[in-house]
């Protein structure tokens, strides 16, 4: 039986695809230097990462799962850069930092800054990036 869990490899779903789990990191905030913009506005970054599941019998060990702390440290370094071109740059770089972790299969990044427009509270960008099939 193809849908029998005993006949499927560990870490695979019913279709045989590698199992994943989702990590959410919501509303990371930091001040950031935006090129051509006065001061250091507060940026809000939220991440949704699809991560390879280590399998049904993975050990209770931090090395077997994705570390939130590593992601937060990467975001802190990114936001500490001087004269960042804009929210699209932050989103693209945040996605690249997440995909540098081998367990991450897909990442969605939301970046929002306070708006310079009088009738809106914030403005930003959302991007989704996938790991290449060859990686």
Residue pairs with C-beta under 8 A, 6 or more apart in sequence:
1 7
2 8
2 14
3 14
8 14
8 16
9 16
10 55
10 56
10 57
11 18
11 19
11 52
11 53
11 54
11 55
11 56
12 18
12 19
13 19
18 52
18 53
18 105
19 52
19 53
19 55
20 50
20 51
20 52
20 53
20 105
21 50
21 51
21 53
22 48
22 49
22 50
22 51
23 47
23 48
23 49
23 51
23 66
23 68
23 71
24 46
24 47
24 48
24 49
25 45
25 46
25 47
25 49
25 68
25 71
25 72
26 46
27 44
27 45
27 46
28 44
28 45
28 46
28 47
28 72
28 75
29 42
29 43
29 44
29 45
30 42
30 43
30 45
30 75
30 76
30 79
30 80
31 40
31 41
31 42
31 43
31 79
32 40
32 41
32 42
32 43
32 79
32 81
32 84
32 90
32 113
33 40
33 81
33 82
33 83
33 84
34 41
34 83
34 84
34 85
34 86
34 113
35 83
35 84
35 85
35 86
37 116
41 113
41 114
42 113
42 114
43 79
43 87
43 90
43 111
43 112
43 113
44 110
44 111
44 112
44 113
44 122
44 124
45 75
45 79
45 90
45 91
45 94
45 109
45 110
45 111
45 112
46 109
46 110
47 71
47 94
47 98
47 107
47 108
47 109
47 110
48 107
48 108
49 66
49 71
49 98
49 104
49 106
49 107
49 108
50 104
50 105
50 106
50 107
51 65
51 66
51 103
51 104
51 105
52 103
52 104
52 105
54 64
54 65
58 64
58 65
66 101
66 103
66 104
70 101
71 97
71 98
71 101
74 94
74 97
74 98
75 94
75 97
78 90
78 93
78 94
78 97
79 90
84 90
87 111
87 112
87 113
87 123
87 124
87 125
88 111
88 125
88 127
90 111
91 109
91 110
91 111
91 124
91 125
91 126
91 127
92 127
94 107
94 109
94 111
95 107
95 109
95 127
95 128
95 129
96 129
98 104
98 107
98 109
98 129
99 107
99 129
99 131
102 135
104 131
105 130
105 131
106 128
106 129
106 130
106 131
107 128
107 129
108 126
108 127
108 128
109 126
109 127
109 128
109 129
110 124
110 125
110 126
111 124
111 125
111 126
112 122
112 123
112 124
113 122
113 123
113 124
114 121
114 122
115 121
115 122
115 123
116 123
117 123
